[in-house]
């Protein structure tokens, strides 16, 4: 009867077997799908924020230009001039409201982070394609684990960055006591 093997030796043997065992196509496809869906999500969020910010900025500029024009319009009767002044006040209020909204869309730092994260995720896809081209039997579980860990890290970094930017933006907009 042999003595029970040392737990460290058993762990070492299992780890070696894990590294030698090749990956499956399903593992590769799943990681590709996860990475691609995150790339798509970051692209949509970045584009949506940029378009929203551009639209709101346009409204701000248009109302800023329109207000003094309406107030300064001359050569009309008193009733029409009064109406134009009311329109100018409305235009000014819209501009002020749009300025407040602009702060929710103007996350240039976040747009940059989304772009950087997309680039990092595309590198992971390229590494995965490169490994896949060498044949499934040549890809170890350790290599897949490293790629998955990179994917998780990019997502965690982006989420953390978003949280920091959002909290900093909210703190800077709240009144000081």
C-alpha positions in Angstrom: 0.0 0.0 0.0 1.3 3.4 -1.0 1.2 6.4 1.3 -1.3 9.2 0.4 0.3 11.7 -2.0 1.3 15.1 -0.8 -1.6 17.6 -1.5 0.9 20.0 -3.1 2.1 17.3 -5.5 -1.5 16.4 -6.4 -2.3 20.1 -7.0 0.9 20.4 -9.2 0.0 17.4 -11.2 -3.6 18.7 -11.8 -2.2 22.1 -12.8 0.2 20.4 -15.3 -2.7 18.3 -16.8 -4.8 21.5 -17.0 -2.1 23.3 -18.9 -1.6 20.4 -21.3 -5.3 19.9 -22.0 -6.2 21.7 -25.2 -9.2 24.0 -25.4 -12.4 23.4 -27.3 -13.9 25.4 -30.1 -16.8 26.3 -27.8 -14.4 28.0 -25.4 -12.9 30.1 -28.1 -16.3 30.9 -29.6 -17.7 31.9 -26.2 -14.8 34.2 -25.4 -15.0 35.8 -28.9 -18.7 36.3 -28.4 -18.2 37.9 -25.0 -15.4 40.2 -26.3 -17.4 41.2 -29.4 -20.5 42.0 -27.5 -18.6 44.3 -25.2 -16.9 46.0 -28.1 -20.4 46.6 -29.6 -21.7 47.9 -26.3 -18.8 50.3 -25.9 -19.3 51.5 -29.5 -23.0 52.2 -29.0 -22.5 53.9 -25.7 -19.8 56.2 -27.1 -21.7 57.0 -30.2 -24.9 57.7 -28.3 -23.2 60.0 -25.9 -21.4 61.9 -28.7 -24.6 62.4 -30.7 -26.6 63.4 -27.6 -23.9 65.9 -26.6 -23.7 67.3 -30.2 -27.5 67.8 -30.4 -27.7 69.5 -27.0 -24.7 71.7 -27.9 -26.5 72.7 -31.1 -29.6 73.7 -29.1 -27.4 75.7 -26.7 -25.7 77.6 -29.5 -29.0 78.1 -31.4 -30.8 79.5 -28.4 -27.8 81.7 -27.5 -27.9 83.2 -30.9 -31.6 83.5 -31.1 -32.2 85.2 -27.8 -30.4 88.5 -28.5 -31.8 88.6 -32.1 -35.4 88.3 -30.8 -34.8 91.0 -28.1 -33.1 93.4 -30.4 -35.6 93.2 -33.3 -36.8 96.7 -34.1 -39.5 98.2 -36.3 -42.4 96.3 -35.1 -45.5 97.3 -33.2 -45.7 97.0 -29.4 -47.7 93.8 -29.4 -45.3 92.0 -31.8 -42.3 93.3 -29.9 -43.7 91.9 -26.7 -44.3 88.6 -28.3 -40.6 88.5 -29.6 -39.4 89.3 -26.0 -41.5 86.4 -24.7 -40.0 84.1 -27.4 -36.5 85.4 -26.4 -37.2 84.5 -22.7 -38.4 81.0 -23.8 -35.3 80.6 -26.0 -33.1 81.7 -23.1 -34.8 79.2 -20.7 -34.3 76.4 -23.3 -30.6 77.3 -23.6 -30.2 77.2 -19.8 -32.0 73.8 -19.6 -29.9 72.5 -22.4 -26.7 73.6 -20.7 -27.7 71.5 -17.6 -28.5 68.5 -19.9 -25.1 68.9 -21.6 -23.3 67.9 -18.5 -25.0 64.5 -18.6 -23.7 63.9 -22.2 -20.3 65.6 -22.1 -18.1 62.7 -21.0 -15.1 63.2 -23.3 -12.9 61.3 -20.8 -15.3 58.4 -20.9 -15.5 58.5 -24.7 -11.7 58.1 -24.7 -11.9 55.3 -22.2 -14.5 53.5 -24.4 -12.3 53.8 -27.4 -9.2 52.6 -25.5 -11.2 49.6 -24.1 -12.5 48.7 -27.6 -8.9 48.8 -28.8 -7.7 46.5 -26.0 -10.6 44.1 -26.6 -9.8 44.0 -30.3 -6.2 43.1 -29.4 -7.6 40.2 -27.3 -9.6 39.1 -30.4 -6.5 39.3 -32.6 -4.5 37.2 -30.0 -7.3 34.7 -30.0 -7.4 34.5 -33.8 -3.6 34.1 -33.8 -3.8 31.2 -31.3 -6.7 29.6 -33.1 -4.7 29.6 -36.3 -2.1 27.5 -34.7 -4.6 24.7 -34.1 -6.9 23.9 -31.2 -4.6 21.2 -29.9 -1.8 23.8 -29.5 -3.8 26.2 -27.3 -3.5 25.5 -23.6 -6.1 26.2 -20.9 -3.6 28.6 -19.4 -3.4 30.7 -22.6 -7.2 30.9 -22.7 -7.4 31.7 -19.0 -4.9 34.6 -19.6 -7.0 36.0 -22.4 -10.2 35.7 -20.4 -8.5 37.4 -17.5 -7.5 40.2 -19.8 -11.1 40.5 -21.0 -12.4 40.7 -17.4 -9.7 43.3 -16.5 -10.6 45.6 -19.4 -14.3 45.4 -18.4 -13.5 46.1 -14.7 -11.2 49.0 -15.6 -13.8 50.6 -17.8 -16.5 50.2 -15.2 -14.3 51.6 -12.5 -13.4 54.5 -14.8 -17.0 55.2 -15.5 -17.8 55.2 -11.8 -15.0 57.6 -11.0 -15.9 60.0 -13.8 -19.6 60.0 -12.9 -18.9 60.6 -9.2 -16.4 63.3 -10.0 -18.9 65.0 -12.3 -21.7 64.7 -9.8 -19.5 66.1 -7.0 -18.4 69.1 -9.1 -22.0 69.9 -10.0 -23.5 69.7 -6.5 -23.6 72.9 -4.4 -20.9 73.3 -1.8 -22.0 73.7 1.8 
